[in-house]
Amino acid sequence: MSAVDASADHDLEPVLFQELAGQNGKRIGVATLNSPQTLNGLSLAMCRLLDERLQDWADDDRVVAIVLRGAGDKAFCAGGDLQALYRSMLDSPSEDAWANVHARSFFETEYRLDYQIHRYAKPILCWGSGIVMGGGVGLMLGASHRLVTDTTRFAMPEISIGLYPDVAGTWMLSRLPRGIGEFLALTGAQLGAGDCLHYGLADRLCSADGFEALTDALAATEWSGNAAAHAAQVDAVLDGLQMPAPEPGPLQLHAALIRQTCGRADLQQIGAGIAGWKRHADPWLSRAATTFLAGSPGSARLGFMLLARARHQSLADVFRMEYIASLRCCAEPDFREGIRALLIDKDRQPRWRPASLELATADWARRFLSQPWPAGQEHPLADLRG
């Protein structure tokens, strides 16, 4: 594996970029999230760097494919930069969602990056080994080739921090079989490779120590034709590396029970059903119930409402809806309180408001759909199409 451009390859850079020399004068772009100490948590700087480089690679005819990965062996990306968002919430006027300039910039940049990945013309391979959660799911979701390994831990655990499954998470979860997406949003349950592959959340299974074999095979490929041909050539490379199908995961094993319990129209009935699994014999279901019961009731209601709306919306419309909801979350108490309890004071004793599903009504949740910017101003993501 030879790098023809590693000018940004420095330990202090938040994203490392390389271009691997391929056959026929072609190149493979490699972007590495470079913050292993935070499990490659996605910062505003990372989003900007990735967005700019992907645009450059899109316009470079020599670059035939892109690979996204995380530094270290623990995580691709465990989520967004919650510390920076927490500081921005402390520094902003209470309940004024539009006043939080950092949140406005972060969510716009992150969602534009995710949207670009969804619409990218060239193959993007996402090496989803280790932890893939929150913002990491957003990066992986739109890639043309989503690769998981035997160490993958995939989840949308936002209910534990007073948020909801954003980064088009509502779009993704709403398109799973009825009840499955709701369950994942409400419990933050972690999935391994088997469940990710079965439910279309990933495309291929690779060995966790097979990254170098992947990039070597891409570099050795005789690239020809257009982007569609390059995607087929990537498929051929992965055919040679793919591992045998894994055993069914717990989501598959409990699918009938989960769909029966969570495929209802009444959130309180769903909540009562999940709560009943707290002492289930399977520790995976028991953990899911425990997470739900400890999580933000407001996040449960908001995620449930947004999934129902996303089911009938385009990807662009979902990003616009989530942008509004995310800014609103930054002005409500639960997101700040959830980060405080998990990452700042680390007491794991959040004081949620509202404190119960009964108080987190549908009427209460509709405030998160109201545009926070001045009347007459265009939506910051108005130009997204499709």
Buried (B, 14 or more C-beta within 10 A) or exposed (E): BEBEBBEBEEEEBBBBBBBBBBEEEBBBBBBBBBBBEBBBBBBBBBBBBBBEBBEEBBEEEBBBBBBBBBBBEBBBBBBBBBBBBBBBBEEBEEEEBBBBEBBBBBBBBBBBBBBBBBBBEBBBBBBBBBBBBBBBBBBBBBBBBBBBBBBBBBBBBBBBBBBBBBBBBBBBBBBBEEBBBBBBBBBBBBBBBBBBBBBEBBBBBBBBEBBEBBBEBBBEBEBEEEBEEBBEBBBEBBEEBBBEEBEEBBBBBBBEBBBEBBBBEEBBEBBEBBEEBBEBEEEBBBBBBBBBBBBBBBBBBBBBBBBBBBBEBEBBBBBBBBBBBBBBBBBBBBBBBBBBBBEBEEEEEBEBBBEEBEEBEEEBBEBBBEBBBEEEEEBBBEEBEE
